[in-house]
């Protein structure tokens, strides 16, 4: 028992160290650096990127893989998860309402990071022993980093943490959220949920990226629209509070105490806490800079790597600027942020989410939130299965003969996630998630000069075609 407590405290300290100011500065700083170096093209070309993502601008499809849209939805499956619901709630409690502002700011500069890391993942992808497309930061490090030995080392480190994160953050924590949500709403036993999730996960992941892509093409748009309708319903019901909520969020980003006593209750955080939780939860939500989503992007059936980078970039915009913003506004207008439970403890996480949606949807609020969490979390589970498998494959020297073992182990891990308490696993996974960013950002920064030049040249050619 004492050893367990010691290990839990040690993991919490390690998590605070990894996600300390240095990593936040590295992630945010890289985004700002790339945005300036790209002359704000990610913002200027957002409309073009959205057209590419949703079929308004057709690109070439010549390499084996999945469609660009399937690559985007699979990538969104890994980012549109409980971080968009519970993560926003946690940020606005621990960092005050101003944390939502910093989440959005982080995502805006993060679009530049996602554009560069994604286009590099497609450009420097390779093939595994079965002749299938394989890519991601580990291959970018291997094929393009200036120092060959250092690149191999960075690739191996990234792949190792990506595999660990796939079993933890990508699987166990998500399946645990599914079990909790279905138990709270419908009293479905966790073991039964675990069995169903395991079977479904194995059936989907055994089919590889083709089946995963087909599932996410249907699941991600459906769950996104379903969730947004419910969230907008909360905002519409409390529309009179919307101006005050928006004003308080903007004010609290720089002066949290100035909004104390309003619809957000008593705010006791500092401006740094607002920044800290907004940046960390924003990155946790959209994963810009962490690199894992580049593995999925590399599977896109296209040779136009800059265009695919733009398509991948839209995931950050949709995930955080749209979904997280609307979620945060729903929390704000409902007046539940700052509320306490019967024991006098602040509502946070799932409890805060249930309270917010309950103000508009009544007794159906709990069922609605639970279904959304289950859908979002399962999409994350199957999306991470591909990313973890490709990282595992890289550690095996590109050989695919061990992939089947990974798929079965991944599916069985989902059952453990449903039935086990996961505080320590969540913390450990969070550490792996953060550590993935280090080799990825080192590689991105090392190749940023060439990458930014190519993106600017691509823009010139695109403009000439329009004339």
N, C-alpha and C positions, 0 to 999 in steps of 0.2 A: 504493500500500500504506500509506504513511504517512498519507495523507488518510483512508483507511478506518479506521485505528486511531484517528485524532484524532476522527472523527465518532462512532465507537462510544463513546469515552470521554466525549465531549460529551453524547451521549444518556443515558449512565449517570448523569452528574451531573445532567442535567435531570430524569431519572426520580426520583432521590433527592430533588431539590428539590420536585417536584410531590407525591410521596408522603411528604413530610416530616411533622413533628409538627403543622404548621398544618392540613393537610388531614385527618389522622387526628382531630385535635381537632374540626374542623368537622363531620365525618361523625358521630363518636360523640356530640359535644355536641348536634347537632341531634336525634339519636334520643332522647337523655335528656330534652331540653327538650320534645319532642312527647309522649313517654311520660307525663311529669308533667302536661302541659297537658291530655292526654286522660284523666287520672285512671286510668291503667293499663288502659284499656278494651281495648287490643290483647291483653293477657294474660288479662283476665277473659273476653273473648269469643272466645278461641282455639277452643274447642269449637264455638261457633256458626259461626265462619269455616270450620272443617273440614267441618261439615255442609253449608254452602252450596257449598263447593268440590266435594264428592263426591256431591251430589244429595240430601242429607237435608233440604234446605230450598229449595224452588223459588222463584225470583224471576221477575219479568216479563221477557219477551223481545219487544221491540217495535221495535227499531231494526235496520237492516241491518248485518250483521257475522257474526261467528262466535259459537258458544256460549261461555258463561262458562268451562266446563271446557276447551274448546279453547284459549281465551285463556290459561288457567292453564298448560296443558301446553306451549303454544308459548313462554310466558314461562319455564317451567322448562327448556325445551330450551336456552335461551340461558345459563342459570345452572348447570344440572347438566352440568358439563363436566369438563375435565381439572383444573380448580381443586379439584374435590371429591376427586380422587385424588392427583395430583402436587402440587397446591397445599397439601394437608394435610401431605404428606411434607416439603415444603420448609419449611413453617412450624415443624414439630416438630424439624427439624434446626437451622435458623437461630435459632429462638426457644426451643428446648427444649420438653419435653412440656407445660409450662404454657401455651404458645401456643394449644393446643387449648381450654383453659378460656376464654381471651380471645376466641377465635373464636366460641364459644357465647354469651358475654356480648354481644359485638357484634351478633350476630344477633337476640338478644332485644330489645335497644333498637332495632335496625334494623327490627323489625316495625312500629313506630310510624311511622318514616319512610316505609316502603313503603305503609302504609295511606293516609297523607296524599297522597303524590305520585301514587298510583294513582287515588284517588278524584278528584283534581284533573284528571288526564289524561282521565278519562271525562267529567267534568262540562263541561270547556271544549274538548272536541274539536270539530272542524268537518268539512267535506267538501272533497274535492279537485275538480278540474275535471271529473272523471268521475262526480261525485256519490257517491263512496265515502267511508266514514268515515275520517277521518284525525285522529290525536291524538298526544299525548305532551307532554313538557315544553316543546317549542318552541311548541306551540299554547297551552299554559297561559300561557306568558310573553306571547304575542301578545294573547290575549283577556282576561287577568285581571290582569296586572301593573299596579300603580297608575299608573306612568308609561308611556304608550303607546310613546314612542320608545325608552325604555330596555328595555321588554319586547320590542320587535322586535329590538333588538340582542342581548339575551340569548338569544332564540330562534334567531337566526342563528348565534351562537357555538356554542350547544349542537348544532345540526344539523350544523355543519361538523365538529366533533370526533366526532360520532356516525357520520358517513359514513366518516371516516378510521378510526375504531375498527372499523367493520363489515368493511372490507377487511383490516385487520390482525388485531386480536384476535379478531374474529368469524369470520374466514375463513382467512387464511394460516397463522396459528399453529395453528389447529385441524386443518387439512388436513395440515400438516407432522407433527403428532402422530399422525394416522392412518397416514401413510406410514411413520413410524418404527416404530410399533407392529406393523404388518403385516410390515415387513422383519425386525424382531427375532424375531417369533414364527414366521413362515411363509416368510421369505426371498422375499417378493413384491417385485419391483423397484418403486422409487418412481415411475417414469414410468408403469407400468401402473396403480398405485394412483391416481396423479394423473388419468389418463384416465377411470377409472371414477368417481372422486369428482366430476370436472367434469361428466360426462354426467348423473349422478344429481342433482347440484345444479341444473343447468339445467332438467332435467325437472320438478323439484319447484317451483322458484321461478317458472318461467314460468306456473304455475297460480295464482300469487298467494296471498293469505292463506288462501283457502278450502282449497286443496290442502295448504299448509303446516300448517294446523290439523288436517286429517284425518291427515296423516302423524305429527305429534307426538302426537295422541291415542292412537295405537297404539304408537309407538316409545318415548315417554317412560315410560309405565307398565311396559312390557316390560323396558327396559334398567334401570330402577330396581329392579324386583324381582329380576332376574337378578344385578345387582351386589350387592344386599343379601344375597342367599342365600350368595354366595361369601364376603363379608366376615364374615357371622355364622359361617360354617364355620371361619374362622380363629380367631375368638373362642372358639368351642366347643372346638376342639382344645386351646387354651391356657387353658381356663377357670380353672385354678388360679392363674394370674398376674393375673387380672382385678382382685381387690381391691388388689394392690400397684400395678397400673397406674393405677387410679382415684385412689388415695391420692397417688401420685407426681405425677400431673397437677395435682391441686388444690394440693399443696404447692409445686410448681415455679412456679405462677402468681405467687407472691409471694416465694418464696425458692428460686430455681433450684438453687443449689449444695447445698441440703439433700438433694437426691435423687441426688447424684453417687455412683457406685459401685453403684447398684441395677440394675434391668433396663434402664434407659436409658443405662447406661454413664457415661462422664465428661462432665458438663455444665459448660460454661464460659461460658454466657451470663449476662447481667444481667437483673434484673427488668424493666428498660425494654425490652430486646430482646425479651423474652417478650411484653410488651404490644404492642410495635410490630409484630411479625410476626403476632401473633394478630389484631389489629385489621385490618391491611392485607389479610391473606389471607382473613379472614372477609368483608370487604367485596368483595374480588375474587371470592369464591365466590358470594355471593347478590345482589350489585349493589345493595343497599339504599342509596339516596341518589345513585347514579350517574344514575338517571333513564331509561335506555334501555328498560327493561322496561315503562315506562309507555306506550310506543308500541304495544306489543302489547296491553296491558290496554285501551287505548282502542278496540280493534277488537271488544270483547265486545258481543254482541247483547243489550244491556240498557240501560234508562234509570235503573236504581237504582245510582247511582254509588258510594254508600257501601257497599252490599253487595258490589259488584265490588271495591272497595278492600280489604274484608276477605278476599275470595277471593284476591286478589293477594298479600296479606300472608302467607297460608299457604305461599306459595312459599319465603319466607325460612326459615320453621320447618322445612319438609321438606328444603330444600337444606342448611342448616348444622346446625341442632339435631339432626336425624336422621342424614342421610347423612354429613356431615363428622365428627360425633361417633363414629359406628360405625366409620368409616374410621380415625380416630385411635386408637380403642381396639384395633383390629386391629393397627396398627403397634406399640402399646404392649405388648400381651400376647405378641406374636411375638418380642420382644426384639431387633429389628433396628435400632431407633433408637440411634444412637451407634456402630454397627458400621462397619468400614472395609473398603475393597476391597484388592486385592493390592498396590496402590501406597501404601497407608496413608492414603488419602483417605476422608473420611466418606461413607457411602452416602447419596444423596439422590435426590429426584425419582423417575424411572422405575426406577432401580436399586434403591432402597429399597422401592418398591412390589412389584417382582418378588421381592425377598428375603422380604418379609413373607408374601405369598401362597404362595410356594414352601414355607414351613415347614409349611403345612397341606395344600396341594393338590399338592405334589411337582412332577413334571415338567409337569403340566397348569397350574400356577400362571401361568407365562409366557403361555400361550395364553389363559387366562381374562382376565388383566389386559389383554392386547392387544386382545381382542374388546371389552371394556368401554370402553377408551379410544377405539376406533374408533366405537362406537355413540354414546358421549357426545359426542365431538367432531363427528360428522356432524350430530347433533341441534342442536348449537350453531351450526354453519354455516348450516343452513336457517332456524333461528330468527332469527339475526342478519340474514339476507337481507331479511326484512320490515322490521325496524327500520331498517336502513340505507337501504332504498328510501324509506320514509316521510320520513326525514330529508333524503335527496337531493331528494325531491319538494318538500319545504318550501323548500329553497334555490332551486328552479326556480319559485317562486311558486305552488305548488300545482298545477302543470300535470303531467299524467300522460303526455304524449306522449313524454317522454324516458325513462320507466321501463324500457322494453324494452332500451335501451342499458345501463342500470345492471344489469339482470338477467344479460345476456350477459357483461358485464365482470366481474360478481361470480363467475359460474360459471367463467370462464377464469382468474380469480385463484386459484381453488382448485388448479389444476394447478401454478401457480408455487409455491404454498405447499408442495406435495408434493416438489418437486425442488430447491428452493433452501434454503441455510442461512439461518436466520431470527433470529439473535440480535439484530441491530439492529432488525429489524421488530417483534420482540416488545417490545423496550424502547420503541420509538416508539409502538406500540399501547397500551402500559401508560400512557404519558404522556397520550394522547388519552382513554383511559378515565377517568383521574383528573380531567382538565380538564373533562370533561362534567359532573362533579359540581358544579362551582362555580356556573354559571348555574342549574342545577336547584335547588340548595339555597338560593340567594338568593331564587328565586321561591317555594319552599316556605315559607321563613321569613316572607317578606312576606305570604303568604296564610294563614299558620298560624292566626291568630286566628279568621277566618271559617270555615276548614276544621274546626278543632277544635270550634267551636260547633255546626256542622252535624252532626258525628259524635255529639256528646253529645245533641243533639235527636233524632237518629235512634235512639239507644239508648232514650230515654224513650218514643218512639212504639212501638218494638219491645216494650218491657216492658209497655206498656198493652195491646197486642194479645194478650199471653200471659195476661193476667189474665181 
